[in-house]
């Protein structure tokens, strides 16, 4: 590679894997479907953590959340975990040192100023407020106040690219949006595509019993805020979710169109991803949280390679972790990967014809709005093991081939004793070798006030 490619990262929030048009005939994602047709669709991509801040921190640093010290959304339970330029080397730092212009528009949720994290231009929209009168003038008064900023970020990202001169240093450009993160609402432009009464809820909405599962899960499903009790309401929320995804797809399409207009699309390496998913009625639950289910951890992922690179497969079914995205982008761009990026890159996935045997990946969670239920786990292609290391002190184990809806916790089933033991030992070894700690440490004033990252 004689010239480094431009890099475009398209980052959305809380989108389930199964809501892409190429896997769900109800969904409307024409721009992302076209990107997948042109590029490489990763069908087995998983986030290392199912919550915004830790997932984003992991993606930017190539480290697991407990390694980079960002375990929970800052503000939850008095935690103020966030990345800092003093402690962390980010993807933007690494690319900046290779001569890239580093630009970020949209939702950050990384905590520290973008400049401290290696970005030289753009804007963090986390604190932007657009009042009703301004929103009405922009045609977005129907959008909840906390999401109007994402429409503005989409407009501003396009405006920046309209003024961009391609004959400069290679560009690393991130467009990040909250959509389809709650508050859920009906995006009028696409509402007619998704009649609420025709929405199909997951099978687990009707079949979940919570037998042999951690008790907090049933309590969560039964509560008034996070449980999906009413079928009609759950279908309406799913309809809203689809309409928000359609709008997100439009915003992503507008950014991609500018790269094409600039004449740099062919030499651009593109990654589309979501930071995590949403329960969206599965197991009769809403939103996200300390739950190990596929609806939260399985995320959409698309790569498009620059014209001078190719992939043997247009759909890659290798198990890949969001922790490895940063190192993979650097590898594909011919850049040095910082030693702190502990997530193994998967550039070889583009060069082989089928997934390797014996794949596994690790994941974790700590706390969410309804409680502290920390766990870590490991999954293979067809099994999933989860160890709760806090007050729950229990296990989950699922056979994903026999039980894709994760309805039956087999942790106590003697028929699965050996494979469960093997996976539990693997998960424990990972946690210990990467300096995973206990709840007493994570709840200490030292950790909650982010002193470990200063």
C-alpha positions in Angstrom: 0.0 0.0 0.0 1.7 3.2 -1.2 -1.0 5.7 0.0 -2.9 5.4 3.2 -6.7 5.2 2.6 -9.2 7.6 4.0 -11.2 6.1 6.9 -14.9 6.7 7.5 -16.6 5.3 10.6 -20.4 5.4 10.7 -21.5 4.7 14.3 -25.0 4.4 15.5 -26.4 3.6 19.0 -28.7 0.8 20.3 -29.4 -0.9 16.9 -30.0 -4.6 16.9 -28.2 -6.8 14.4 -31.5 -8.2 13.1 -33.0 -4.8 12.2 -30.9 -4.5 9.0 -32.8 -4.7 5.8 -30.6 -7.5 4.5 -31.7 -9.7 7.4 -35.2 -8.3 8.1 -37.6 -7.7 5.3 -39.5 -5.2 7.5 -36.5 -2.9 8.0 -35.8 0.0 5.7 -32.0 0.6 5.5 -31.4 1.0 1.7 -28.1 3.0 2.2 -26.6 0.5 4.6 -27.8 -2.4 2.5 -26.1 -0.9 -0.5 -22.9 -0.5 1.6 -23.1 -4.1 2.6 -23.6 -5.2 -1.0 -20.5 -3.2 -2.1 -18.5 -4.2 1.0 -18.3 -7.1 3.5 -21.1 -8.0 5.8 -20.0 -9.4 9.2 -22.8 -11.7 10.4 -21.3 -12.6 13.7 -20.0 -9.3 15.2 -20.6 -8.8 18.9 -20.0 -5.9 21.2 -17.7 -6.5 24.1 -20.1 -4.6 26.4 -23.8 -3.8 26.1 -23.9 -0.2 27.2 -23.0 3.1 25.5 -20.0 4.5 27.3 -18.1 1.2 28.0 -18.7 -0.1 24.5 -17.5 3.2 22.9 -14.5 3.3 25.1 -13.5 -0.2 24.2 -13.9 0.5 20.5 -11.8 3.6 20.7 -9.0 2.1 22.7 -8.9 -1.5 21.6 -9.2 -2.5 25.2 -11.9 -4.3 27.1 -14.0 -2.0 29.4 -12.4 -3.3 32.6 -8.9 -2.9 31.0 -9.5 0.7 30.1 -11.3 1.4 33.4 -14.7 2.4 31.9 -17.2 0.0 33.3 -20.5 1.8 33.3 -22.2 5.0 31.8 -20.8 7.9 33.8 -23.4 9.2 36.2 -24.8 5.8 37.0 -24.4 5.0 40.7 -22.0 7.9 41.1 -19.5 6.4 38.6 -17.6 9.0 36.6 -15.6 6.5 34.5 -14.3 8.0 31.3 -11.3 8.0 28.9 -8.6 10.5 29.4 -5.8 11.6 27.1 -3.3 11.1 29.9 -4.1 7.5 30.4 -5.4 6.2 27.1 -4.1 5.9 23.5 -7.1 6.1 21.2 -7.7 5.2 17.6 -7.6 8.9 16.8 -4.2 9.3 18.5 -2.8 6.4 16.5 -4.1 7.7 13.2 -3.0 11.3 14.0 0.5 10.0 14.5 0.4 8.5 11.0 -0.5 11.8 9.4 -4.3 11.6 9.4 -6.7 14.5 9.9 -8.9 13.3 12.6 -12.5 14.6 12.6 -15.5 13.7 14.7 -19.1 14.8 14.4 -22.0 13.6 16.6 -22.6 11.8 19.8 -19.4 11.2 21.7 -20.3 9.7 25.1 -16.5 9.3 25.7 -16.5 11.9 28.5 -13.3 13.9 27.8 -13.0 16.6 25.2 -12.5 15.3 21.7 -9.2 17.1 21.4 -7.8 15.3 24.4 -8.8 12.0 22.7 -6.9 12.8 19.5 -9.4 14.6 17.3 -8.3 17.8 15.7 -11.7 19.0 14.2 -15.4 18.5 14.5 -17.8 18.7 17.4 -19.2 16.7 20.3 -22.9 17.2 20.3 -23.6 15.6 23.7 -24.6 18.8 25.4 -26.3 20.6 22.5 -29.9 21.8 23.2 -32.2 22.8 20.3 -35.3 24.6 21.7 -38.7 24.2 20.2 -38.7 27.4 18.1 -35.4 26.5 16.5 -36.5 22.9 16.0 -39.7 24.0 14.3 -37.7 26.1 11.9 -35.5 23.1 11.1 -38.5 20.8 10.7 -37.6 18.6 13.7 -40.0 19.8 16.4 -41.5 16.3 16.5 -38.1 14.8 17.5 -37.5 14.5 21.3 -35.2 17.2 22.6 -32.4 14.8 23.4 -32.3 13.5 19.9 -32.6 16.8 17.9 -28.8 17.2 18.3 -28.3 14.1 16.1 -30.2 15.7 13.2 -28.0 18.8 13.6 -24.9 16.7 13.7 -25.9 15.0 10.5 -26.4 18.3 8.8 -23.1 19.7 10.1 -21.1 16.6 9.1 -22.3 17.0 5.5 -21.6 20.8 5.6 -18.1 20.1 6.7 -17.5 17.6 3.9 -18.9 20.1 1.4 -16.0 22.4 2.3 -13.4 19.6 2.5 -10.5 19.6 0.1 -9.5 16.1 -0.8 -5.9 16.8 -1.8 -4.8 17.1 1.9 -3.6 14.5 4.4 -5.7 11.3 4.6 -9.0 11.8 6.5 -10.3 9.9 9.5 -13.9 10.9 9.8 -16.3 9.7 12.4 -20.1 10.3 12.2 -21.8 9.2 15.3 -25.5 9.3 16.1 -27.8 8.5 19.0 -30.4 7.1 16.6 -32.1 4.7 17.3 -31.4 5.2 21.0 -34.5 6.1 23.2 -36.6 8.1 23.8 -38.4 6.2 21.1 -40.6 8.2 18.8 -42.3 8.0 15.5 -40.2 9.6 12.7 -43.0 10.9 10.6 -41.1 10.6 7.3 -41.1 6.8 7.6 -44.0 6.1 9.8 -46.2 4.6 7.0 -43.7 1.9 6.4 -44.2 0.3 9.8 -47.9 -0.1 10.9 -47.7 -0.9 14.6 -50.4 -3.6 14.4 -48.2 -5.6 11.8 -45.1 -5.6 13.9 -43.8 -9.1 15.0 -42.4 -9.4 18.5 -39.7 -11.9 19.3 -40.7 -15.5 20.1 -39.2 -15.0 23.6 -41.8 -12.3 24.3 -44.4 -15.1 24.5 -42.3 -18.0 25.6 -40.1 -16.7 28.4 -40.7 -18.3 31.9 -37.4 -17.2 33.7 -37.2 -20.7 35.2 -33.6 -21.3 36.5 -32.5 -17.7 35.5 -31.2 -15.0 37.8 -34.2 -13.6 39.8 -33.5 -10.0 38.9 -34.4 -10.8 35.3 -38.0 -11.6 36.0 -38.2 -8.7 38.4 -36.9 -6.5 35.6 -39.5 -7.9 33.1 -42.2 -7.4 35.7 -41.4 -3.8 36.7 -43.3 -0.8 35.3 -40.4 0.9 33.5 -38.4 -1.7 31.8 -40.8 -4.6 31.3 -42.7 -5.0 28.0 -46.1 -5.9 29.6 -48.5 -4.6 27.0 -48.3 -6.3 23.6 -49.8 -3.3 21.8 -47.4 -0.9 23.4 -44.5 -3.2 22.6 -45.5 -3.3 18.9 -45.8 0.5 18.8 -42.3 0.8 20.3 -40.9 -1.6 17.7 -42.6 0.5 14.9 -41.0 3.6 16.3 -37.7 1.9 16.5 -37.9 0.9 12.8 -38.7 4.5 11.8 -35.8 5.8 13.8 -33.5 3.3 12.1 -34.8 4.4 8.7 -33.9 8.0 9.6 -30.5 7.0 10.8 -29.9 5.2 7.5 -30.8 8.4 5.6 -28.2 10.3 7.7 -25.6 7.7 7.0 -26.4 7.8 3.3 -26.0 11.6 3.2 -22.5 11.3 4.7 -21.5 8.5 2.3 -22.8 10.6 -0.6 -20.4 13.4 0.2 -17.4 11.0 0.1 -18.6 9.9 -3.4 -19.1 13.5 -4.5 -15.6 14.3 -3.4 -14.2 11.5 -5.5 -12.6 9.8 -2.6 -15.1 6.9 -2.0 -13.0 4.3 -3.9 -10.0 5.0 -1.7 -11.9 5.1 1.6 -12.0 2.3 4.2 -15.5 2.3 5.8 -16.8 0.7 9.0 -20.5 0.8 10.0 -21.3 -0.5 13.5 -23.7 -0.1 16.4 -22.3 0.2 20.0 -24.9 -2.3 21.3 -28.5 -3.4 20.7 -31.8 -3.3 22.6 -34.1 -5.9 24.1 -37.1 -4.5 22.1 -39.6 -6.9 23.7 -37.4 -10.0 23.8 -37.9 -11.9 27.1 -40.6 -9.3 27.8 -38.1 -6.6 28.4 -37.3 -3.2 27.0 -34.1 -1.1 26.5 -30.7 -2.4 27.4 -29.0 -3.4 30.6 -27.0 -6.1 32.5 -28.4 -8.9 30.4 -26.3 -11.3 28.3 -28.8 -11.8 25.5 -28.1 -11.7 21.8 -30.5 -8.8 21.3 -28.0 -6.6 23.2 -24.7 -8.0 22.2 -25.1 -9.0 18.6 -24.5 -5.9 16.5 -24.6 -5.0 12.8 -21.2 -4.5 11.2 -20.1 -3.7 7.7 -16.7 -3.0 6.3 -15.9 -1.6 2.8 -12.3 -1.9 1.7 -10.5 0.7 -0.5 -10.2 -0.2 -4.1 -6.6 -1.6 -3.8 -7.7 -4.2 -1.3 -10.1 -7.1 -1.6 -11.8 -9.8 0.5 -12.3 -13.4 -0.4 -15.8 -13.3 1.1 -18.6 -10.8 0.7 -20.2 -12.1 4.0 -17.8 -13.0 6.8 -19.2 -15.3 9.5 -16.1 -15.2 11.8 -16.8 -14.3 15.4 -15.5 -10.8 15.8 -15.5 -8.4 18.8 -16.0 -4.7 18.8 -12.8 -4.5 20.9 -10.9 -5.5 17.8 -12.4 -3.0 15.4 -9.8 -0.3 16.1 -6.8 -2.5 15.6 -8.4 -4.0 12.5 -8.9 -0.5 10.9 -5.3 0.3 11.7 -4.1 -2.9 10.2 -6.1 -2.5 7.0 -4.8 1.1 6.7 -1.2 -0.1 7.0 -0.7 1.7 10.3 1.1 0.6 13.5 -1.2 -0.8 16.2 -0.4 0.6 19.6 0.8 -2.0 22.1 -2.1 -1.1 24.5 -4.7 -2.3 22.0 -5.2 -5.7 23.6 -8.1 -6.7 21.3 -6.7 -9.0 18.6 -7.3 -7.6 15.1 -9.1 -9.7 12.5 -7.6 -8.6 9.2 -7.0 -12.2 8.3 -10.8 -12.7 8.2 -10.7 -10.9 4.8 -8.1 -13.3 3.4 -9.6 -16.7 4.3 -12.5 -18.5 2.7 -14.2 -19.7 5.9 -14.2 -19.1 9.6 -11.5 -20.9 11.7 -12.4 -23.7 14.1 -12.4 -23.2 17.9 -13.5 -19.6 17.8 -14.5 -17.8 21.0 -14.9 -14.2 22.3 -15.3 -12.5 25.7 -17.8 -10.0 26.9 -18.8 -8.2 30.0 -21.3 -5.9 31.7 -21.5 -4.1 35.0 -24.6 -2.0 35.9 -27.6 -0.3 34.3 -30.5 1.8 35.3 -32.2 -0.9 37.3 -29.3 -2.3 39.2 -25.8 -3.6 39.6 -25.5 -7.1 38.2 -21.9 -7.5 37.0 -20.9 -10.4 34.8 -18.3 -11.6 32.4 -18.6 -14.4 29.9 -17.4 -16.2 26.8 -19.2 -17.4 23.7 -18.3 -19.8 21.0 -20.2 -20.2 17.7 -22.9 -22.2 19.5 -22.5 -21.9 23.3 -22.6 -19.0 25.7 -21.3 -19.0 29.3 -21.9 -16.1 31.8 -20.5 -15.7 35.3 -22.0 -13.1 37.7 -19.3 -12.0 40.1 -21.4 -9.6 42.2 -24.3 -10.0 44.5 -26.1 -12.4 42.1 -23.3 -15.0 42.3 -24.8 -17.3 39.7 -24.2 -18.6 36.2 -26.0 -18.8 32.8 -25.2 -21.2 30.0 -27.0 -21.5 26.7 -26.9 -23.9 23.8 -27.4 -21.4 21.0 -28.0 -24.1 18.3 -30.7 -25.9 20.3 -32.1 -22.8 21.9 -31.4 -19.7 19.8 -33.9 -17.6 21.8 -32.0 -18.3 25.0 -35.0 -19.5 27.0 -33.4 -22.4 28.9 -30.5 -21.8 31.3 -28.5 -25.0 31.2 -25.9 -24.0 33.9 -27.1 -26.8 36.2 -27.7 -29.4 33.6 -25.3 -32.3 34.1 -25.4 -33.1 30.4 -23.5 -29.9 29.8 -21.2 -30.1 32.7 -17.9 -30.6 30.8 -18.4 -27.9 28.2 -19.7 -25.5 30.8 -16.7 -26.2 33.0 -14.3 -25.7 30.0 -15.9 -22.3 29.1 -16.1 -21.2 32.7 -12.4 -21.9 33.1 -11.6 -20.0 29.9 -13.7 -17.0 31.0 -12.1 -16.9 34.5 -8.6 -17.1 33.0 -9.4 -14.2 30.7 -10.8 -12.1 33.6 -7.8 -12.8 35.8 -5.1 -12.4 33.0 -6.6 -9.0 32.1 -6.7 -7.8 35.7 -10.4 -8.0 36.2 -11.2 -7.0 39.7 -14.1 -7.5 42.2 -17.1 -5.4 43.0 -15.5 -3.9 46.1 -12.8 -2.4 43.9 -15.2 -1.1 41.3 -17.4 0.4 43.9 -14.5 2.1 45.7 -14.3 5.9 45.7 -11.0 5.7 43.9 -12.6 3.8 41.0 -15.9 5.6 40.9 -14.3 9.0 40.7 -12.1 7.9 37.8 -8.8 8.4 39.8 -7.5 5.2 38.1 -7.7 7.0 34.7 -5.9 10.2 35.7 
